[in-house]
Amino acid sequence: MFRPRIIPVVLIDGRGHAVKSVNFKNKIDLGDPVNTVSIFNAFRVDELVLLDIDATNSQRLISLDLLQDIASEARMPFSVGGGITCLEDIRNILSTGAEKVVLSSIAIERPEFVREAVDKFGSSSIIVCLDVKSNFFGKKEIYINSGKRNTKLNPLSTALLMEKMGVGEILVQSIDNDGKMKGYDLALTAEISASVGVPVIALGGAGNLQHMLELYRSTCVSALSAGSLFVFQNNQHAVLVNYPKQQDLNCFRNVR
């Protein structure tokens, strides 16, 4: 029976280390991302998302050498984002073995680039990540450059624009909830997933399977992703790479 994809997200910093953040700050070093991927292999995860969180601000592409090492180890589909600025970057990332690329800052600054990427590589290869944060007045807006710059764009309007550009999936990430392990932003995810016709992936705040199940029951998301949930043993941030057992994931079946 059908269940949503459950996707670990691995963040990579400028040193090529796997890390985890809280509100896009206070990074905790998790070590070699290739080793992390190897552990996820053993758990037979559905798929992975790999994001270089320093690439855009450093004006560089995620390391292709690192991606080749990861691809040689990975036994699951994986998507990659970090520093993409042109079609050649996408081609190079896909050539390492990645199934999809994740566009973030470039998609917000140049929405037409999403259309160009879709026309060249197909919508199924393109994900757009929307990083959403509450401003000083509590209004949720799109941020870019790893949460450092507020575009003042409305998340829903931006999601609808990305759909118009032909994107295959939209990853909705809550910066406010990032790393807190207290649950997803239900209102944000519900609004976007109910309004667009493309699959939506939720990210930011999951601390247990119940958080995921609550979101899946109350929204139209098609995939649930998390970082801290799959790399920490508890909310005290004791590092332990993990993934739910297949029987535990049966709670998602027949929910819809």
C-alpha angles and dihedrals in degrees: 000000000000123000130165122265112263108211130189113212117213117199119206125198133207092277091056092252125138109244141171127216140197114222086347089299139082096050119207116208114234098177131229112014091205089061090048090053090049090056091048088053089062090053092051094229119196094240142319137237117209118195127182100210096189100046100088095046089047090049094234140108122254109271110277090197090057090047091052090053090049092046091052088056103036119099095180135064112273137190125210135206136170133111099353111163106153144026091259089061089056092048091051093049094048090048090062090063102269114145096209141008126227117222119197125148094020091053092053095044095042112022090175088066088067089057091048091050093048092049091051103039106016130256092267089067097052129079123174117208117210112200107202127192136167114249125220090284095047096256114140114236139166117266127193138189092056092312095309100112128050113215091186088224121147112248096221095046089048092049090051090050091051089051089052089052088058102251116171098218138003121219110204111200124186111212089187091060098035112132096351094107091211098116141285127291094263097184095051094046094044093052095050098039092050093049105047129064097217127082115277124210117202122216136171130063108023112148101165143000091269090064089053093047092049091053094046092051095048103039141042097245117142098201137029121211135181143171111193094039091063100040104039130066092213142342089284086075098241101166115244121146106221145154132194119269115252092249090054090056090059088086088080095057119104091006090124 
